Amino acid sequence: MGNINDINSTNESNYIDAEIDITNDDINKKIRIINSFENCKREFKWENNNEDYKYKNEEEIKKCKITINNKKIKFSYFYTFKKKGKYFIRYSFTNNLIKNNNMFYRCNSLTNIDFSKYNTKNVITMRSMFYGCYSLRNINLSNFQTHFVIDMSFMLYGCRSLTNIDLSNFNTQNVTNTSFMFYECSSLTSINLSKFDTQNVYDMNGMFNLCKSLTNIDLSNFNTQNVTDMRHMFDKCYSLTSINLSNFNTKNVTDMDYMFYECKSLTNIDLSSFSIQNVTNMNFMFYECNSLTNIKVTGFMTQNNNNMSHVFYGCNSLIKKFI
């Protein structure tokens, strides 16, 4: 059926192009093609005792027009495809949205999304925007304007087919929450966050949890002065061999539970910049980091750490622990 660029050009100025693959889906089954956005109030009822909802949301109907293979359809969160294969969807918006949270939540048949013609200049939240899009392989966010965004938590949660993503244009100066932002992006091998401004972020819980294919990450530019929660931040990053946390300021962090849990490929780590004077939970922090031979933790102070169960459990290769 061609490719995503085959969608007819129009005079529209604010739209998203996407490809959906239902080759392996059942025909005559409702497939989610978009989720509620803008947090508009909506009414729904059960149909056939499954998760096919019938929505009634006049605000969203007015704001979004949908075409599939250049054919306009009646606005719907679900669509029933009659034939298996790939289809091309255009979402056209009549005005610039303020909230994009949950926009493609669990649209798990989407494979490609292009936002190069979509205006995000007024958007303030992108929470769970692509949550559960586990078939998504390519995403173009090069045109994203994120200077007003305050919440990016759960943004790419469960995008386990995504191998790379370019966020170099992101302005994150006002973001306060990045928890679970890349959770279970299990095919992601590298990520460049060198331009991320995290000075206002307070929650990084689970940020890279289950990024199983990520081999190295440089967060030396991260400003973590206001972060209070680093639980599960690198939990089950099985392939991570190196990590640069040299500028981490942890003076306000209270919870580091499971922070490096089962980082099985990590051999050395320098946490000499860490202060744990306010940390109360460090349970399972380095649990089963069984390749870890050296750890530098000279900044550690433990007087407030009431919960330190199994901090180094399974670190059987640990030779030197500089404290």
GUGUDO-864306 format. One record per residue (C-alpha): residue number from 1; x, y negated, z negated. Coordinates in pm, 1 decimal, m for minus. Layout:
N
{i NUM; u X; v Y; w Z}
...
This chain:
323
{i 1; u 0.0; v 0.0; w 0.0}
{i 2; u 300.2; v m229.2; w 39.7}
{i 3; u 445.6; v m419.1; w m253.8}
{i 4; u 350.2; v m688.3; w m497.5}
{i 5; u 454.4; v m962.5; w m255.5}
{i 6; u 190.2; v m851.3; w m5.1}
{i 7; u m83.9; v m1028.3; w m198.9}
{i 8; u m216.0; v m1304.2; w 21.4}
{i 9; u m84.3; v m1647.3; w m66.4}
{i 10; u m343.3; v m1902.6; w m170.8}
{i 11; u m361.5; v m2263.1; w m277.2}
{i 12; u m387.1; v m2152.3; w m637.3}
{i 13; u m124.3; v m2297.9; w m867.3}
{i 14; u m164.7; v m2091.3; w m1183.0}
{i 15; u m176.6; v m1715.3; w m1142.4}
{i 16; u m16.8; v m1384.5; w m1235.2}
{i 17; u 50.6; v m1105.8; w m984.8}
{i 18; u 69.5; v m746.4; w m1100.3}
{i 19; u 91.2; v m390.9; w m973.0}
{i 20; u m100.3; v m106.9; w m1130.4}
{i 21; u m34.0; v 260.9; w m1068.0}
{i 22; u m316.7; v 504.1; w m1136.7}
{i 23; u m160.5; v 795.7; w m949.0}
{i 24; u m162.3; v 998.2; w m1268.4}
{i 25; u m486.4; v 859.7; w m1408.9}
{i 26; u m830.1; v 1008.1; w m1372.4}
{i 27; u m1041.4; v 838.9; w m1108.9}
{i 28; u m1382.9; v 715.6; w m1212.5}
{i 29; u m1235.4; v 635.7; w m1552.4}
{i 30; u m1231.4; v 281.2; w m1678.5}
{i 31; u m875.7; v 144.1; w m1677.9}
{i 32; u m785.1; v m159.9; w m1883.1}
{i 33; u m657.5; v m433.4; w m1648.7}
{i 34; u m650.5; v m726.1; w m1891.8}
{i 35; u m724.3; v m776.1; w m2256.9}
{i 36; u m895.5; v m1060.6; w m2433.9}
{i 37; u m689.8; v m1379.1; w m2444.9}
{i 38; u m721.8; v m1715.3; w m2619.8}
{i 39; u m878.5; v m1529.8; w m2915.7}
{i 40; u m1221.8; v m1613.2; w m2783.2}
{i 41; u m1509.9; v m1467.5; w m2978.5}
{i 42; u m1648.7; v m1163.0; w m2801.4}
{i 43; u m1926.7; v m913.8; w m2849.7}
{i 44; u m1890.0; v m546.9; w m2768.2}
{i 45; u m2067.1; v m217.2; w m2803.5}
{i 46; u m1967.5; v 146.3; w m2772.3}
{i 47; u m2036.3; v 328.6; w m2450.0}
{i 48; u m2020.4; v 707.5; w m2423.3}
{i 49; u m1846.3; v 728.8; w m2762.2}
{i 50; u m1506.3; v 636.8; w m2618.9}
{i 51; u m1299.0; v 321.6; w m2599.7}
{i 52; u m1492.7; v 170.4; w m2311.1}
{i 53; u m1622.3; v m155.3; w m2445.9}
{i 54; u m1875.0; v m378.6; w m2283.9}
{i 55; u m1760.7; v m732.8; w m2348.1}
{i 56; u m1954.1; v m1050.8; w m2330.3}
{i 57; u m1722.0; v m1347.9; w m2323.4}
{i 58; u m1834.5; v m1642.7; w m2118.5}
{i 59; u m1527.4; v m1851.7; w m2201.4}
{i 60; u m1283.8; v m1598.9; w m2057.8}
{i 61; u m1502.8; v m1533.7; w m1755.2}
{i 62; u m1482.5; v m1903.7; w m1673.0}
{i 63; u m1107.0; v m1922.5; w m1719.6}
{i 64; u m991.0; v m1617.7; w m1522.7}
{i 65; u m1069.5; v m1489.7; w m1173.8}
{i 66; u m947.7; v m1144.4; w m1069.4}
{i 67; u m881.4; v m995.0; w m726.3}
{i 68; u m772.4; v m637.0; w m657.7}
{i 69; u m605.3; v m573.9; w m319.5}
{i 70; u m725.5; v m922.5; w m216.8}
{i 71; u m1086.1; v m839.8; w m298.7}
{i 72; u m1252.5; v m1052.7; w m562.3}
{i 73; u m1416.3; v m856.7; w m842.1}
{i 74; u m1650.7; v m955.1; w m1119.1}
{i 75; u m1448.1; v m1046.2; w m1426.3}
{i 76; u m1397.2; v m745.8; w m1649.1}
{i 77; u m1144.3; v m616.3; w m1899.2}
{i 78; u m1174.6; v m271.3; w m1742.9}
{i 79; u m1201.1; v m151.7; w m1384.8}
{i 80; u m1299.3; v 182.6; w m1237.5}
{i 81; u m1073.9; v 280.8; w m946.6}
{i 82; u m1225.2; v 518.6; w m693.0}
{i 83; u m897.2; v 644.2; w m546.3}
{i 84; u m561.2; v 728.8; w m693.5}
{i 85; u m260.4; v 518.5; w m596.4}
{i 86; u m112.5; v 173.3; w m644.4}
{i 87; u m318.3; v m145.1; w m649.1}
{i 88; u m228.6; v m512.7; w m659.1}
{i 89; u m400.8; v m749.6; w m895.1}
{i 90; u m404.9; v m1126.0; w m907.0}
{i 91; u m523.5; v m1306.6; w m1218.8}
{i 92; u m601.4; v m1670.7; w m1136.9}
{i 93; u m659.1; v m1919.2; w m1415.2}
{i 94; u m863.0; v m2235.5; w m1390.1}
{i 95; u m665.5; v m2417.6; w m1658.5}
{i 96; u m350.7; v m2383.4; w m1866.7}
{i 97; u m405.3; v m2153.4; w m2162.5}
{i 98; u m295.5; v m2225.2; w m2518.2}
{i 99; u m286.9; v m1870.0; w m2652.9}
{i 100; u m154.8; v m1566.7; w m2469.0}
{i 101; u m163.0; v m1320.6; w m2756.7}
{i 102; u m287.3; v m970.3; w m2666.1}
{i 103; u m319.9; v m1073.1; w m2300.0}
{i 104; u m214.7; v m734.4; w m2156.9}
{i 105; u m251.5; v m535.7; w m2478.5}
{i 106; u m251.9; v m161.4; w m2396.7}
{i 107; u m272.8; v m220.2; w m2021.4}
{i 108; u m68.8; v 95.7; w m1995.6}
{i 109; u m108.9; v 151.4; w m1620.7}
{i 110; u 58.1; v m177.3; w m1522.8}
{i 111; u 402.4; v m121.6; w m1369.1}
{i 112; u 507.8; v m467.9; w m1246.4}
{i 113; u 411.7; v m819.8; w m1350.6}
{i 114; u 523.8; v m1146.5; w m1192.7}
{i 115; u 472.6; v m1466.3; w m1393.7}
{i 116; u 668.1; v m1694.6; w m1161.3}
{i 117; u 350.1; v m1885.9; w m1070.6}
{i 118; u 200.5; v m1890.6; w m1417.1}
{i 119; u 208.5; v m2202.9; w m1634.2}
{i 120; u 290.8; v m2152.6; w m2000.8}
{i 121; u 378.3; v m2511.4; w m2088.8}
{i 122; u 96.4; v m2538.6; w m2346.1}
{i 123; u 118.0; v m2188.7; w m2492.4}
{i 124; u 174.3; v m2165.6; w m2868.0}
{i 125; u 155.3; v m1790.2; w m2927.8}
{i 126; u 262.3; v m1480.6; w m2731.4}
{i 127; u 202.4; v m1226.1; w m3004.8}
{i 128; u 141.2; v m872.6; w m2870.8}
{i 129; u 127.6; v m1010.3; w m2515.9}
{i 130; u 253.3; v m684.3; w m2356.9}
{i 131; u 186.2; v m453.3; w m2651.4}
{i 132; u 165.6; v m90.0; w m2540.7}
{i 133; u 243.9; v m154.8; w m2171.6}
{i 134; u 445.3; v 165.5; w m2167.5}
{i 135; u 448.8; v 200.5; w m1785.7}
{i 136; u 581.3; v m151.0; w m1728.3}
{i 137; u 912.4; v m128.5; w m1539.4}
{i 138; u 962.1; v m482.2; w m1408.2}
{i 139; u 858.4; v m817.1; w m1546.8}
{i 140; u 948.3; v m1163.0; w m1419.2}
{i 141; u 944.6; v m1422.4; w m1696.3}
{i 142; u 1186.0; v m1664.3; w m1529.5}
{i 143; u 924.8; v m1938.3; w m1516.8}
{i 144; u 819.6; v m1912.6; w m1879.2}
{i 145; u 814.9; v m2238.1; w m2073.2}
{i 146; u 820.4; v m2144.5; w m2439.1}
{i 147; u 911.8; v m2466.9; w m2616.7}
{i 148; u 580.3; v m2478.4; w m2809.0}
{i 149; u 560.8; v m2108.3; w m2889.2}
{i 150; u 569.0; v m2024.0; w m3260.9}
{i 151; u 490.5; v m1651.1; w m3255.8}
{i 152; u 660.5; v m1382.5; w m3041.0}
{i 153; u 598.9; v m1091.1; w m3275.2}
{i 154; u 507.7; v m758.0; w m3112.7}
{i 155; u 548.9; v m927.7; w m2773.2}
{i 156; u 706.8; v m631.1; w m2589.7}
{i 157; u 607.1; v m365.0; w m2840.7}
{i 158; u 611.8; v m18.9; w m2683.6}
{i 159; u 734.2; v m128.0; w m2338.2}
{i 160; u 931.3; v 193.4; w m2319.4}
{i 161; u 982.9; v 199.7; w m1939.8}
{i 162; u 1148.7; v m141.6; w m1930.2}
{i 163; u 1523.6; v m105.4; w m1859.6}
{i 164; u 1620.8; v m472.1; w m1849.9}
{i 165; u 1468.4; v m810.3; w m1914.0}
{i 166; u 1595.1; v m1163.3; w m1859.8}
{i 167; u 1497.9; v m1405.1; w m2136.0}
{i 168; u 1779.7; v m1651.0; w m2068.3}
{i 169; u 1536.8; v m1932.8; w m1996.6}
{i 170; u 1343.3; v m1891.6; w m2320.9}
{i 171; u 1334.5; v m2192.0; w m2552.7}
{i 172; u 1270.3; v m2044.7; w m2895.6}
{i 173; u 1338.5; v m2349.3; w m3110.4}
{i 174; u 991.1; v m2340.9; w m3269.4}
{i 175; u 949.2; v m1964.4; w m3299.8}
{i 176; u 898.4; v m1847.1; w m3658.1}
{i 177; u 818.5; v m1478.5; w m3609.5}
{i 178; u 1004.0; v m1224.9; w m3392.6}
{i 179; u 906.6; v m912.8; w m3588.3}
{i 180; u 873.3; v m599.2; w m3372.4}
{i 181; u 938.2; v m810.7; w m3062.5}
{i 182; u 1127.6; v m530.5; w m2882.3}
{i 183; u 993.5; v m236.2; w m3083.0}
{i 184; u 1025.7; v 93.7; w m2891.3}
{i 185; u 1172.1; v m65.1; w m2579.9}
{i 186; u 1342.2; v 272.1; w m2568.4}
{i 187; u 1479.5; v 246.0; w m2212.1}
{i 188; u 1630.9; v m99.2; w m2260.1}
{i 189; u 2008.0; v m64.2; w m2218.4}
{i 190; u 2112.9; v m427.4; w m2257.9}
{i 191; u 1962.5; v m757.3; w m2356.1}
{i 192; u 2100.6; v m1110.2; w m2342.4}
{i 193; u 1977.7; v m1326.4; w m2627.7}
{i 194; u 2269.6; v m1568.7; w m2617.2}
{i 195; u 2039.6; v m1867.9; w m2580.8}
{i 196; u 1792.4; v m1768.5; w m2848.8}
{i 197; u 1748.5; v m2040.1; w m3108.9}
{i 198; u 1634.8; v m1865.8; w m3426.4}
{i 199; u 1677.0; v m2148.6; w m3676.1}
{i 200; u 1308.4; v m2142.3; w m3773.0}
{i 201; u 1252.5; v m1766.3; w m3768.7}
{i 202; u 1161.4; v m1618.2; w m4107.3}
{i 203; u 1059.9; v m1265.2; w m4004.5}
{i 204; u 1279.7; v m1025.0; w m3801.3}
{i 205; u 1127.3; v m705.4; w m3938.6}
{i 206; u 1161.3; v m421.1; w m3684.7}
{i 207; u 1282.9; v m656.4; w m3412.8}
{i 208; u 1489.3; v m387.9; w m3230.4}
{i 209; u 1340.8; v m81.3; w m3397.6}
{i 210; u 1351.9; v 227.1; w m3170.0}
{i 211; u 1556.7; v 56.8; w m2897.4}
{i 212; u 1710.5; v 399.2; w m2848.8}
{i 213; u 1914.1; v 321.1; w m2533.8}
{i 214; u 2061.9; v m11.2; w m2642.4}
{i 215; u 2440.7; v 36.3; w m2664.3}
{i 216; u 2555.4; v m304.7; w m2783.6}
{i 217; u 2407.5; v m631.7; w m2887.9}
{i 218; u 2564.7; v m968.7; w m2956.8}
{i 219; u 2367.9; v m1177.4; w m3202.3}
{i 220; u 2658.2; v m1403.6; w m3297.0}
{i 221; u 2452.6; v m1705.6; w m3194.3}
{i 222; u 2161.6; v m1617.6; w m3423.4}
{i 223; u 2086.5; v m1865.5; w m3698.5}
{i 224; u 1923.2; v m1660.7; w m3971.5}
{i 225; u 1926.5; v m1918.0; w m4249.4}
{i 226; u 1548.8; v m1899.4; w m4299.9}
{i 227; u 1498.2; v m1526.6; w m4245.7}
{i 228; u 1353.1; v m1340.7; w m4544.3}
{i 229; u 1273.9; v m1002.9; w m4388.5}
{i 230; u 1521.8; v m783.7; w m4197.6}
{i 231; u 1359.6; v m446.8; w m4267.6}
{i 232; u 1397.8; v m186.6; w m3990.8}
{i 233; u 1570.3; v m445.6; w m3772.1}
{i 234; u 1793.7; v m186.7; w m3596.5}
{i 235; u 1614.5; v 124.5; w m3718.1}
{i 236; u 1676.6; v 425.1; w m3488.8}
{i 237; u 1896.8; v 236.2; w m3243.1}
{i 238; u 2059.6; v 571.5; w m3176.2}
{i 239; u 2295.2; v 457.8; w m2896.2}
{i 240; u 2416.6; v 135.1; w m3056.4}
{i 241; u 2798.2; v 147.6; w m3070.5}
{i 242; u 2875.0; v m214.7; w m3149.5}
{i 243; u 2689.7; v m507.0; w m3297.0}
{i 244; u 2806.7; v m860.5; w m3365.6}
{i 245; u 2643.5; v m1010.8; w m3671.2}
{i 246; u 2937.7; v m1234.0; w m3758.8}
{i 247; u 2729.9; v m1546.7; w m3809.4}
{i 248; u 2439.3; v m1392.6; w m3994.8}
{i 249; u 2334.8; v m1598.5; w m4294.6}
{i 250; u 2136.2; v m1374.0; w m4525.7}
{i 251; u 2113.4; v m1591.6; w m4835.7}
{i 252; u 1731.6; v m1601.1; w m4819.6}
{i 253; u 1674.9; v m1239.0; w m4719.1}
{i 254; u 1485.7; v m1033.7; w m4976.2}
{i 255; u 1435.6; v m706.6; w m4787.5}
{i 256; u 1688.0; v m498.2; w m4589.8}
{i 257; u 1516.1; v m158.3; w m4620.3}
{i 258; u 1605.0; v 78.7; w m4331.7}
{i 259; u 1796.0; v m201.2; w m4154.9}
{i 260; u 2047.4; v 32.3; w m3979.7}
{i 261; u 1857.0; v 356.4; w m4036.7}
{i 262; u 1991.9; v 636.4; w m3813.4}
{i 263; u 2221.9; v 416.0; w m3605.8}
{i 264; u 2403.2; v 738.9; w m3528.7}
{i 265; u 2655.5; v 599.9; w m3276.3}
{i 266; u 2774.0; v 302.3; w m3479.5}
{i 267; u 3136.6; v 348.9; w m3587.3}
{i 268; u 3229.6; v 10.9; w m3737.0}
{i 269; u 3033.4; v m276.8; w m3876.0}
{i 270; u 3142.6; v m606.8; w m4026.4}
{i 271; u 2891.6; v m753.1; w m4268.3}
{i 272; u 3142.0; v m975.9; w m4447.4}
{i 273; u 2921.7; v m1278.2; w m4378.5}
{i 274; u 2630.3; v m1115.3; w m4558.8}
{i 275; u 2513.2; v m1237.7; w m4895.0}
{i 276; u 2264.4; v m1009.7; w m5066.6}
{i 277; u 2218.5; v m1212.2; w m5382.7}
{i 278; u 1840.9; v m1239.0; w m5323.8}
{i 279; u 1788.7; v m895.3; w m5170.4}
{i 280; u 1567.9; v m671.5; w m5381.7}
{i 281; u 1524.7; v m379.1; w m5140.7}
{i 282; u 1806.2; v m195.4; w m4961.4}
{i 283; u 1660.6; v 155.9; w m4952.6}
{i 284; u 1797.1; v 375.2; w m4670.3}
{i 285; u 1988.2; v 78.0; w m4526.7}
{i 286; u 2260.6; v 291.9; w m4358.6}
{i 287; u 2081.1; v 625.6; w m4382.2}
{i 288; u 2231.9; v 891.3; w m4149.9}
{i 289; u 2477.3; v 651.8; w m3984.5}
{i 290; u 2688.9; v 963.1; w m3949.7}
{i 291; u 2947.6; v 816.5; w m3708.8}
{i 292; u 3019.4; v 515.9; w m3927.2}
{i 293; u 3382.9; v 525.6; w m4041.0}
{i 294; u 3440.9; v 169.8; w m4157.2}
{i 295; u 3213.6; v m87.9; w m4309.7}
{i 296; u 3314.8; v m430.0; w m4433.8}
{i 297; u 3073.8; v m569.5; w m4687.3}
{i 298; u 3289.4; v m812.9; w m4884.7}
{i 299; u 3005.4; v m1060.7; w m4923.3}
{i 300; u 2788.3; v m814.0; w m5108.5}
{i 301; u 2660.5; v m899.9; w m5456.7}
{i 302; u 2424.8; v m646.1; w m5605.4}
{i 303; u 2287.6; v m789.9; w m5927.9}
{i 304; u 1930.2; v m827.3; w m5796.3}
{i 305; u 1913.8; v m502.0; w m5601.7}
{i 306; u 1659.6; v m295.8; w m5787.5}
{i 307; u 1591.1; v m61.9; w m5495.4}
{i 308; u 1905.6; v 92.1; w m5346.9}
{i 309; u 1796.0; v 449.7; w m5290.8}
{i 310; u 1998.9; v 647.4; w m5032.8}
{i 311; u 2179.0; v 336.1; w m4902.5}
{i 312; u 2470.0; v 539.3; w m4758.2}
{i 313; u 2301.7; v 880.4; w m4745.9}
{i 314; u 2437.6; v 1094.7; w m4461.1}
{i 315; u 2728.6; v 860.7; w m4384.2}
{i 316; u 2957.3; v 1162.1; w m4381.4}
{i 317; u 3228.9; v 1001.6; w m4165.0}
{i 318; u 3269.8; v 694.4; w m4382.4}
{i 319; u 3640.2; v 652.6; w m4461.2}
{i 320; u 3666.4; v 292.9; w m4574.4}
{i 321; u 3407.9; v 83.8; w m4742.4}
{i 322; u 3552.7; v m261.8; w m4809.6}
{i 323; u 3351.1; v m416.4; w m5090.3}
